[in-house]
Amino acid sequence: MSVRFDLYTLQLFIAVLEEGSIAAAAQREHIAASALSKRLSELERMLGMDLFIRRARGVEATKAAEALARGARNLLHHADDLAGELNGYSQGTRGHVRIAANLSSITQFLPKELRAFLTQYPDVTIDLTEMVSTDVTRAVAENAADIGIYSQADEQYELATLPYHKDRMVLITPRDHPLASKKSVSFIDTLDYDHVGMHRGSAANKLLAREAIAVNRGLKLKFQVTSYDALIAMVDAGLGIGIMPIKATERYVCQGIGIVPLSDGWASRQLKLCVRPGETLSAAAQGLLDHLTR
């Protein structure tokens, strides 16, 4: 026999079992007694057995009713658990969020902000992928990420953007370098010296190359690395000078490094958040986006 149970009918059945009468169960469940009685009769007809013995002052459960009650309570309990879990997804307390972010945001700002968010919403899963800024915007546009964090990108996709943090680029030098004692320098003053730069495709490298071309100069990239700690290690070894965000230097304690402010206006950068326009984010993703914009 194939039986398909209706959860609401099982809920009414349990109410009748616990209250001992159809009238009392109907009052508890806010349903007309006649409607409850009809549902109960349909349940008995579907099962092909009586669940209650009707008496003048109420009902008496049969052995079949007691057996059904055990399974019905389990079903209703699991349904409540499932509803609670799904409600967590709708409220943003559960879910899965994909973030594509550039190195500057990951190094300077994102870890503490993600920790604060996950402390509040520990059941949200976050997948974080580091990418160069151009790849960040592409990932969001192609739905490979829900939220992107970048500084500047070559390709202009139709994305909704929000301001994130501002960072400031500074010059780092060996302590004995001629520029190390300066209170500030302009980028053009650094072009006579060998640079250690970030890897090809990075927003920082493109920015520096563009600014060098603007003054009809070349950028002497002697080495290229993939992380700020590697950049600092190369500068500390006397292999060149480098330009990186000021907050990223705070991670590294290094006696052999000098930090010199850049006087150029472009040295102050605006990091941005981006999402696909016109698309409703999941509750978890929207909650994280709101958290990051705060």
Residue frames as qw, qx, qy, qz and C-alpha x, y, z in Angstrom:
[[0.000, 0.888, 0.460, 0.000, 0.00, 0.00, 0.00],
 [0.410, 0.261, -0.001, 0.874, 1.40, 3.37, -1.04],
 [0.264, -0.829, -0.462, 0.171, 0.51, 6.08, 1.49],
 [0.336, 0.426, -0.026, 0.839, 1.21, 9.78, 1.16],
 [0.349, -0.626, -0.550, 0.429, 0.86, 11.61, 4.44],
 [0.076, 0.792, 0.137, 0.590, -0.18, 15.24, 4.68],
 [0.388, 0.097, -0.548, 0.734, 1.77, 16.97, 7.46],
 [0.312, -0.262, 0.149, -0.901, -1.10, 19.22, 8.48],
 [0.805, -0.233, -0.349, -0.418, -3.43, 16.24, 8.78],
 [0.717, -0.038, -0.588, 0.373, -0.83, 14.44, 10.93],
 [0.094, 0.214, -0.390, 0.890, -0.59, 17.56, 13.10],
 [0.591, -0.265, -0.048, -0.760, -4.39, 17.47, 13.58],
 [0.839, -0.113, -0.526, -0.082, -4.27, 13.74, 14.30],
 [0.491, 0.063, -0.589, 0.639, -1.68, 14.30, 17.05],
 [0.209, -0.254, 0.223, -0.918, -3.82, 17.07, 18.50],
 [0.773, -0.244, -0.263, -0.524, -6.86, 14.76, 18.71],
 [0.779, -0.030, -0.582, 0.229, -4.69, 12.06, 20.29],
 [0.336, 0.109, -0.502, 0.790, -3.31, 14.43, 22.92],
 [0.310, -0.190, 0.149, -0.920, -6.54, 16.31, 23.65],
 [0.157, 0.143, 0.944, -0.252, -8.79, 13.25, 23.70],
 [0.383, 0.655, 0.590, -0.276, -11.57, 14.89, 21.72],
 [0.448, 0.465, 0.445, 0.620, -12.15, 16.36, 18.31],
 [0.088, -0.937, -0.274, -0.196, -13.69, 19.53, 19.74],
 [0.518, -0.785, 0.137, 0.311, -10.74, 20.26, 22.02],
 [0.634, -0.076, 0.448, 0.625, -8.25, 19.50, 19.24],
 [0.307, 0.693, 0.442, 0.479, -10.12, 21.79, 16.83],
 [0.240, -0.965, -0.108, -0.008, -10.02, 24.62, 19.37],
 [0.632, -0.558, 0.292, 0.452, -6.27, 24.11, 19.92],
 [0.516, 0.030, 0.551, 0.655, -5.49, 24.08, 16.20],
 [0.197, 0.516, 0.040, -0.833, -7.92, 26.91, 15.33],
 [0.200, 0.026, -0.779, -0.594, -9.96, 24.86, 12.86],
 [0.698, -0.127, -0.018, -0.705, -13.64, 24.03, 12.68],
 [0.557, -0.214, 0.769, -0.227, -14.48, 20.73, 14.37],
 [0.825, 0.426, 0.284, -0.237, -16.32, 19.54, 11.26],
 [0.522, 0.757, -0.391, -0.042, -13.28, 20.24, 9.07],
 [0.155, -0.553, 0.801, -0.171, -10.98, 18.43, 11.49],
 [0.723, 0.027, 0.629, -0.285, -13.36, 15.46, 11.66],
 [0.781, 0.593, 0.003, -0.193, -13.43, 15.28, 7.86],
 [0.301, 0.722, -0.621, 0.054, -9.62, 15.24, 7.63],
 [0.398, -0.366, 0.798, -0.265, -9.45, 12.54, 10.27],
 [0.819, 0.261, 0.429, -0.276, -11.99, 10.39, 8.43],
 [0.660, 0.702, -0.249, -0.104, -10.04, 10.82, 5.17],
 [0.010, 0.638, -0.757, 0.144, -6.85, 9.72, 6.96],
 [0.610, -0.111, 0.731, -0.283, -8.59, 6.62, 8.32],
 [0.815, 0.492, 0.185, -0.244, -10.01, 5.83, 4.86],
 [0.446, 0.747, -0.492, -0.033, -6.56, 6.20, 3.27],
 [0.117, -0.481, 0.840, -0.221, -5.02, 3.86, 5.86],
 [0.658, -0.076, -0.661, -0.353, -7.96, 1.45, 5.74],
 [0.516, -0.255, -0.730, 0.368, -8.28, 1.32, 9.52],
 [0.345, -0.872, -0.249, -0.243, -9.88, 3.12, 12.44],
 [0.398, 0.391, -0.441, 0.703, -7.60, 5.34, 14.48],
 [0.182, -0.159, 0.502, -0.830, -10.10, 6.32, 17.15],
 [0.184, -0.462, -0.867, -0.025, -13.12, 4.84, 18.79],
 [0.162, -0.417, -0.069, -0.892, -15.71, 7.61, 18.98],
 [0.290, -0.421, -0.791, 0.336, -17.43, 7.89, 22.31],
 [0.112, -0.871, -0.454, -0.150, -19.98, 10.34, 23.74],
 [0.358, -0.909, 0.026, 0.210, -17.35, 12.25, 25.72],
 [0.055, -0.784, 0.527, 0.322, -14.46, 12.10, 23.27],
 [0.815, 0.419, -0.378, -0.129, -12.34, 9.59, 21.42],
 [0.751, -0.484, 0.447, 0.058, -10.17, 6.64, 22.41],
 [0.266, 0.675, -0.620, -0.298, -7.02, 5.88, 20.45],
 [0.991, 0.089, -0.015, -0.095, -6.61, 2.46, 18.88],
 [0.764, -0.356, 0.355, 0.405, -3.36, 0.49, 18.79],
 [0.603, 0.494, 0.341, 0.525, -2.99, 1.63, 15.18],
 [0.004, -0.960, -0.077, -0.269, -3.25, 5.26, 16.30],
 [0.594, -0.745, 0.252, 0.171, -0.51, 4.77, 18.90],
 [0.757, -0.006, 0.415, 0.504, 1.76, 3.25, 16.25],
 [0.393, 0.729, 0.297, 0.475, 1.01, 6.05, 13.80],
 [0.269, -0.962, -0.028, -0.026, 1.63, 8.65, 16.50],
 [0.688, -0.489, 0.298, 0.447, 5.27, 7.56, 16.93],
 [0.565, 0.224, 0.462, 0.646, 6.02, 7.96, 13.23],
 [0.107, 0.867, 0.359, 0.329, 3.91, 11.12, 12.89],
 [0.408, -0.890, 0.032, 0.200, 5.78, 12.88, 15.69],
 [0.643, -0.265, 0.404, 0.594, 9.09, 12.01, 14.01],
 [0.410, 0.524, 0.493, 0.560, 7.88, 13.36, 10.67],
 [0.090, -0.948, -0.245, -0.181, 6.60, 16.58, 12.22],
 [0.562, -0.721, 0.157, 0.375, 9.82, 17.03, 14.20],
 [0.594, -0.030, 0.462, 0.657, 11.96, 16.60, 11.07],
 [0.241, 0.734, 0.452, 0.446, 9.68, 18.97, 9.16],
 [0.285, -0.952, -0.094, 0.067, 10.16, 21.61, 11.87],
 [0.615, -0.483, 0.322, 0.533, 13.92, 21.12, 11.73],
 [0.502, 0.304, 0.520, 0.620, 13.90, 21.47, 7.95],
 [0.047, 0.896, 0.352, 0.269, 11.73, 24.58, 8.12],
 [0.444, -0.853, 0.057, 0.268, 14.09, 26.08, 10.68],
 [0.617, -0.218, 0.432, 0.621, 17.12, 25.32, 8.51],
 [0.354, 0.543, 0.509, 0.566, 15.49, 26.79, 5.40],
 [0.160, -0.956, -0.242, -0.044, 14.44, 29.82, 7.41],
 [0.565, -0.613, 0.206, 0.513, 18.10, 30.25, 8.32],
 [0.493, 0.148, 0.502, 0.695, 18.94, 30.44, 4.62],
 [0.099, 0.780, 0.463, 0.408, 16.17, 32.96, 3.97],
 [0.355, -0.926, -0.103, 0.075, 17.29, 35.09, 6.93],
 [0.399, 0.794, -0.375, 0.264, 20.97, 34.95, 5.95],
 [0.561, -0.640, 0.493, -0.181, 22.09, 32.98, 9.02],
 [0.743, -0.080, 0.625, 0.225, 23.00, 30.07, 6.72],
 [0.622, 0.768, 0.062, -0.139, 24.20, 29.96, 3.16],
 [0.761, -0.055, 0.323, 0.559, 27.18, 29.99, 0.81],
 [0.189, 0.956, -0.008, -0.224, 28.89, 33.13, -0.50],
 [0.803, 0.184, 0.185, 0.535, 31.62, 33.31, -3.15],
 [0.080, -0.953, 0.066, 0.284, 34.04, 36.25, -2.98],
 [0.754, 0.349, 0.068, 0.552, 36.74, 37.20, -5.49],
 [0.267, -0.953, -0.010, 0.142, 39.13, 39.77, -4.04],
 [0.553, 0.694, -0.313, 0.339, 42.42, 41.40, -4.92],
 [0.695, -0.014, -0.492, 0.525, 45.54, 41.05, -2.82],
 [0.063, 0.362, -0.249, 0.896, 45.32, 44.55, -1.36],
 [0.621, -0.425, -0.062, -0.655, 41.91, 43.95, 0.18],
 [0.904, -0.197, -0.378, 0.022, 42.87, 40.52, 1.50],
 [0.600, 0.144, -0.416, 0.667, 46.10, 41.79, 3.01],
 [0.059, 0.268, -0.247, 0.929, 44.70, 44.93, 4.59],
 [0.438, -0.153, 0.163, -0.871, 41.01, 44.75, 5.41],
 [0.713, -0.065, -0.477, -0.510, 39.11, 41.60, 4.57],
 [0.503, -0.008, -0.834, 0.228, 40.30, 39.05, 7.17],
 [0.007, 0.090, 0.611, -0.786, 39.11, 41.00, 10.22],
 [0.507, 0.095, -0.034, -0.856, 35.81, 41.85, 8.54],
 [0.681, 0.018, -0.660, -0.316, 35.16, 38.23, 7.57],
 [0.335, -0.034, -0.823, 0.457, 36.00, 37.10, 11.09],
 [0.236, 0.091, 0.399, -0.881, 33.48, 39.57, 12.54],
 [0.640, 0.091, -0.298, -0.702, 30.80, 38.42, 10.10],
 [0.657, 0.035, -0.747, -0.090, 31.42, 34.70, 10.70],
 [0.092, 0.015, -0.744, 0.662, 31.39, 35.24, 14.46],
 [0.458, 0.151, 0.254, -0.838, 27.84, 36.50, 14.06],
 [0.844, 0.290, -0.045, -0.450, 26.85, 33.98, 11.37],
 [0.346, -0.490, 0.793, 0.107, 28.96, 30.84, 11.91],
 [0.676, 0.230, 0.699, -0.025, 26.78, 28.68, 9.63],
 [0.533, 0.815, -0.048, -0.221, 27.51, 30.78, 6.54],
 [0.803, -0.085, 0.366, 0.463, 30.19, 29.26, 4.29],
 [0.216, 0.914, -0.146, -0.310, 32.46, 31.71, 2.47],
 [0.836, 0.164, 0.277, 0.444, 34.66, 30.75, -0.48],
 [0.033, -0.927, 0.151, 0.341, 37.37, 33.38, -0.96],
 [0.819, 0.269, 0.255, 0.437, 39.54, 33.43, -4.08],
 [0.231, -0.712, 0.169, 0.641, 42.41, 35.87, -4.58],
 [0.622, 0.533, 0.436, 0.373, 42.50, 37.35, -8.09],
 [0.253, -0.076, 0.129, 0.956, 43.93, 40.37, -9.86],
 [0.272, 0.407, 0.320, -0.811, 41.39, 43.16, -10.19],
 [0.428, 0.281, -0.490, -0.705, 40.58, 42.53, -13.86],
 [0.348, -0.052, -0.929, -0.115, 39.84, 38.88, -13.10],
 [0.073, 0.266, 0.709, -0.649, 37.72, 39.90, -10.11],
 [0.431, 0.371, 0.061, -0.820, 35.29, 41.89, -12.23],
 [0.478, 0.204, -0.710, -0.475, 35.17, 39.15, -14.85],
 [0.176, -0.083, -0.956, 0.219, 34.42, 36.53, -12.22],
 [0.244, 0.363, 0.543, -0.717, 31.48, 38.54, -10.90],
 [0.462, 0.384, -0.254, -0.758, 30.17, 39.32, -14.40],
 [0.515, 0.181, -0.775, -0.318, 30.33, 35.63, -15.35],
 [0.795, -0.403, -0.016, -0.452, 28.67, 34.49, -12.08],
 [0.747, 0.135, -0.569, 0.315, 31.81, 32.76, -10.83],
 [0.285, -0.103, -0.557, 0.773, 31.64, 34.99, -7.74],
 [0.131, -0.784, -0.607, -0.011, 28.81, 36.71, -5.89],
 [0.190, -0.971, -0.011, 0.148, 30.85, 39.66, -4.58],
 [0.749, 0.352, -0.055, 0.558, 34.05, 41.16, -5.96],
 [0.342, -0.887, 0.023, 0.310, 36.61, 43.50, -4.40],
 [0.719, 0.323, 0.212, 0.578, 39.02, 45.30, -6.71],
 [0.250, -0.587, -0.021, 0.769, 40.86, 48.57, -7.31],
 [0.385, 0.618, -0.218, -0.650, 40.80, 49.08, -11.08],
 [0.689, 0.138, 0.700, 0.123, 40.07, 46.89, -14.05],
 [0.103, -0.214, 0.557, 0.795, 40.73, 47.15, -17.77],
 [0.143, -0.325, -0.795, -0.492, 37.45, 45.66, -18.95],
 [0.289, -0.030, 0.286, -0.913, 34.30, 47.59, -18.08],
 [0.171, -0.326, -0.918, -0.148, 31.51, 45.15, -17.30],
 [0.385, -0.518, -0.189, -0.740, 28.05, 46.32, -16.38],
 [0.536, -0.250, -0.720, 0.363, 28.39, 45.82, -12.65],
 [0.363, -0.869, -0.158, -0.299, 26.89, 47.60, -9.66],
 [0.584, 0.224, -0.446, 0.640, 29.73, 49.06, -7.60],
 [0.489, -0.850, -0.170, -0.099, 30.00, 50.36, -4.04],
 [0.175, 0.757, -0.501, 0.382, 32.95, 52.04, -2.30],
 [0.861, -0.267, -0.382, 0.204, 34.95, 49.79, -0.01],
 [0.558, -0.692, -0.016, 0.458, 38.11, 51.05, 1.74],
 [0.378, 0.891, -0.229, 0.101, 40.70, 53.57, 0.63],
 [0.847, -0.321, 0.086, 0.414, 44.33, 52.59, 0.73],
 [0.119, 0.953, -0.243, -0.137, 47.51, 54.56, 0.13],
 [0.905, 0.275, -0.094, 0.310, 50.54, 53.39, -1.81],
 [0.326, -0.887, 0.301, 0.129, 53.98, 54.06, -0.35],
 [0.602, 0.603, -0.510, 0.115, 57.56, 53.48, -1.42],
 [0.833, -0.514, 0.196, 0.059, 59.56, 50.85, 0.45],
 [0.482, 0.744, -0.427, 0.178, 63.34, 50.92, 0.26],
 [0.781, -0.100, -0.413, 0.457, 66.38, 49.36, 1.89],
 [0.416, -0.832, -0.206, 0.304, 67.44, 51.48, 4.87],
 [0.448, -0.476, 0.283, 0.701, 70.64, 52.60, 3.13],
 [0.447, 0.540, 0.557, 0.447, 68.91, 53.58, -0.13],
 [0.210, 0.100, 0.046, 0.972, 69.28, 57.22, -1.33],
 [0.340, -0.452, -0.364, -0.740, 65.49, 57.73, -1.12],
 [0.550, -0.388, -0.717, 0.178, 65.08, 56.19, 2.34],
 [0.301, -0.299, -0.395, 0.815, 65.75, 59.46, 4.17],
 [0.103, -0.265, -0.328, -0.901, 63.20, 61.50, 2.18],
 [0.318, 0.161, 0.562, -0.747, 60.06, 62.76, 3.95],
 [0.702, 0.487, 0.445, -0.267, 58.15, 62.04, 0.73],
 [0.231, -0.268, 0.655, 0.668, 58.96, 61.37, -2.91],
 [0.661, 0.447, -0.022, -0.602, 57.12, 61.60, -6.20],
 [0.919, 0.145, 0.367, 0.012, 56.89, 58.54, -8.37],
 [0.614, 0.764, -0.142, 0.137, 59.05, 60.12, -11.04],
 [0.149, -0.798, 0.557, -0.177, 61.90, 60.31, -8.50],
 [0.756, -0.264, 0.592, -0.093, 61.85, 56.51, -8.21],
 [0.851, 0.504, 0.087, -0.117, 62.23, 55.79, -11.91],
 [0.283, 0.766, -0.574, 0.059, 66.03, 56.03, -11.86],
 [0.296, -0.409, 0.822, -0.263, 66.19, 52.93, -9.64],
 [0.337, -0.009, -0.913, -0.230, 65.45, 49.23, -10.04],
 [0.620, -0.219, 0.184, -0.731, 61.99, 48.22, -8.88],
 [0.025, 0.065, 0.995, -0.070, 60.61, 45.01, -7.45],
 [0.482, -0.018, -0.141, -0.864, 57.05, 44.77, -8.72],
 [0.688, 0.066, 0.602, -0.400, 54.04, 42.54, -8.39],
 [0.489, 0.073, 0.812, 0.310, 53.30, 39.84, -10.94],
 [0.051, -0.019, -0.539, -0.841, 52.08, 40.51, -14.47],
 [0.294, -0.480, -0.712, -0.420, 48.44, 41.45, -14.71],
 [0.327, -0.526, -0.584, 0.524, 48.26, 43.01, -11.25],
 [0.060, 0.930, 0.331, 0.146, 46.47, 46.35, -10.93],
 [0.426, -0.809, 0.133, 0.383, 49.49, 47.84, -9.14],
 [0.551, -0.148, 0.521, 0.634, 51.86, 47.01, -11.99],
 [0.309, 0.624, 0.559, 0.450, 49.48, 48.41, -14.58],
 [0.166, -0.961, -0.208, 0.080, 49.09, 51.58, -12.56],
 [0.474, -0.663, 0.291, 0.502, 52.85, 52.11, -12.25],
 [0.510, 0.125, 0.598, 0.606, 53.48, 51.33, -15.91],
 [0.176, 0.807, 0.489, 0.279, 50.77, 53.79, -16.94],
 [0.258, -0.944, -0.039, 0.200, 52.19, 56.54, -14.74],
 [0.549, -0.400, 0.433, 0.592, 55.71, 55.96, -16.07],
 [0.418, 0.411, 0.599, 0.545, 54.47, 56.22, -19.67],
 [0.001, 0.928, 0.372, 0.027, 52.65, 59.44, -18.77],
 [0.232, -0.902, 0.222, 0.288, 56.03, 61.09, -18.05],
 [0.687, 0.657, -0.311, -0.024, 57.77, 59.41, -21.00],
 [0.157, -0.606, 0.758, -0.181, 59.83, 57.18, -18.76],
 [0.722, 0.043, -0.672, -0.160, 60.28, 53.48, -18.36],
 [0.712, -0.559, 0.263, -0.335, 59.71, 51.40, -15.23],
 [0.334, 0.502, -0.793, 0.087, 62.77, 49.30, -14.38],
 [0.876, -0.287, 0.140, -0.362, 61.12, 46.12, -13.14],
 [0.135, 0.558, -0.818, 0.042, 64.09, 43.99, -12.13],
 [0.049, -0.056, -0.986, 0.149, 62.01, 41.36, -10.33],
 [0.566, -0.239, -0.206, -0.762, 58.32, 40.47, -10.14],
 [0.020, 0.038, -0.924, 0.379, 56.74, 38.59, -7.26],
 [0.369, -0.405, -0.709, -0.443, 53.30, 37.33, -6.30],
 [0.523, -0.695, -0.486, 0.087, 52.94, 38.56, -2.71],
 [0.080, -0.933, 0.130, -0.325, 53.77, 41.55, -0.54],
 [0.729, -0.608, 0.297, 0.104, 55.92, 39.51, 1.82],
 [0.818, 0.163, 0.289, 0.469, 58.03, 38.39, -1.14],
 [0.305, 0.836, 0.079, 0.449, 58.27, 42.00, -2.34],
 [0.388, -0.883, 0.210, -0.163, 59.50, 43.15, 1.07],
 [0.859, -0.314, 0.310, 0.258, 61.97, 40.27, 1.27],
 [0.696, 0.451, 0.214, 0.516, 63.47, 41.28, -2.08],
 [0.048, 0.904, -0.044, 0.422, 63.69, 44.94, -1.06],
 [0.659, -0.718, 0.224, -0.024, 65.21, 43.95, 2.30],
 [0.863, -0.080, 0.301, 0.397, 67.88, 42.03, 0.38],
 [0.159, -0.655, 0.263, 0.691, 68.79, 45.20, -1.51],
 [0.434, 0.173, 0.756, 0.458, 67.46, 43.99, -4.85],
 [0.034, 0.455, 0.462, 0.760, 65.37, 47.05, -5.61],
 [0.207, 0.078, 0.404, -0.888, 62.66, 49.37, -4.29],
 [0.061, -0.375, -0.893, -0.243, 58.95, 48.69, -4.32],
 [0.318, -0.147, 0.046, -0.935, 55.55, 50.34, -4.10],
 [0.344, -0.300, -0.889, -0.038, 52.76, 48.79, -2.06],
 [0.405, -0.734, -0.300, -0.455, 49.83, 49.75, 0.22],
 [0.036, -0.592, 0.517, -0.617, 50.86, 51.28, 3.52],
 [0.754, -0.350, 0.291, -0.474, 48.63, 49.00, 5.63],
 [0.964, 0.168, -0.205, 0.004, 50.17, 45.95, 4.02],
 [0.426, 0.546, -0.542, 0.476, 53.58, 46.96, 5.40],
 [0.474, -0.554, 0.388, -0.564, 52.25, 46.74, 8.97],
 [0.980, -0.087, -0.056, -0.167, 52.17, 42.95, 8.70],
 [0.859, 0.249, -0.225, 0.386, 55.94, 42.72, 8.35],
 [0.451, -0.864, 0.168, 0.145, 58.47, 43.60, 11.02],
 [0.830, 0.303, 0.077, 0.462, 61.68, 44.24, 9.18],
 [0.404, -0.750, 0.016, 0.524, 64.52, 46.44, 10.43],
 [0.446, -0.163, 0.481, 0.737, 66.04, 46.78, 6.99],
 [0.205, 0.595, 0.642, 0.438, 63.06, 48.50, 5.34],
 [0.030, -0.250, -0.153, 0.956, 62.34, 52.20, 4.94],
 [0.190, 0.658, 0.725, 0.078, 58.82, 53.49, 4.23],
 [0.126, -0.218, 0.100, 0.963, 58.48, 56.74, 2.31],
 [0.414, 0.634, 0.509, -0.410, 55.13, 58.42, 1.44],
 [0.376, 0.276, 0.564, 0.682, 54.40, 59.08, -2.23],
 [0.062, 0.400, 0.175, -0.898, 53.30, 62.62, -3.04],
 [0.151, -0.059, -0.672, -0.722, 51.35, 61.65, -6.18],
 [0.567, -0.036, 0.166, -0.806, 47.57, 62.00, -6.07],
 [0.790, 0.094, -0.484, -0.364, 47.02, 58.55, -7.57],
 [0.275, 0.246, -0.851, 0.373, 48.82, 56.99, -4.61],
 [0.400, 0.069, 0.611, -0.680, 45.51, 57.23, -2.73],
 [0.260, -0.027, -0.829, -0.495, 43.30, 54.49, -4.17],
 [0.646, -0.061, 0.261, -0.715, 39.65, 53.60, -3.76],
 [0.042, -0.017, 0.996, 0.081, 38.92, 49.91, -3.42],
 [0.563, 0.025, -0.142, -0.814, 35.48, 48.90, -4.67],
 [0.462, 0.102, 0.853, -0.220, 32.88, 46.22, -4.13],
 [0.405, 0.220, -0.466, -0.756, 30.98, 44.92, -7.15],
 [0.492, 0.189, 0.818, -0.231, 27.96, 42.69, -7.76],
 [0.131, 0.271, 0.747, 0.593, 25.86, 41.82, -10.78],
 [0.256, 0.073, 0.124, -0.956, 23.20, 44.51, -11.33],
 [0.660, 0.009, -0.234, -0.714, 19.53, 43.65, -11.24],
 [0.680, -0.017, -0.733, -0.023, 20.18, 40.27, -9.61],
 [0.638, -0.655, 0.092, -0.394, 18.90, 39.47, -6.14],
 [0.238, 0.453, -0.805, 0.300, 21.69, 38.18, -3.93],
 [0.630, -0.336, -0.697, 0.057, 21.04, 35.35, -1.51],
 [0.466, -0.857, -0.117, -0.187, 20.24, 36.52, 2.00],
 [0.791, -0.429, 0.067, 0.432, 23.70, 35.42, 3.17],
 [0.556, 0.263, 0.220, 0.757, 25.47, 37.26, 0.33],
 [0.053, -0.796, -0.221, -0.560, 23.38, 40.39, 0.88],
 [0.640, -0.761, -0.090, 0.047, 24.14, 40.25, 4.59],
 [0.745, -0.220, 0.133, 0.616, 27.86, 40.01, 3.91],
 [0.347, 0.524, 0.259, 0.734, 27.70, 42.85, 1.36],
 [0.304, -0.870, -0.180, -0.344, 25.92, 45.05, 3.91],
 [0.758, -0.583, 0.001, 0.294, 28.55, 44.11, 6.49],
 [0.668, 0.045, 0.197, 0.716, 31.41, 45.03, 4.17],
 [0.152, 0.680, 0.248, 0.673, 29.86, 48.37, 3.20],
 [0.486, -0.856, -0.143, -0.105, 29.55, 49.29, 6.84]]
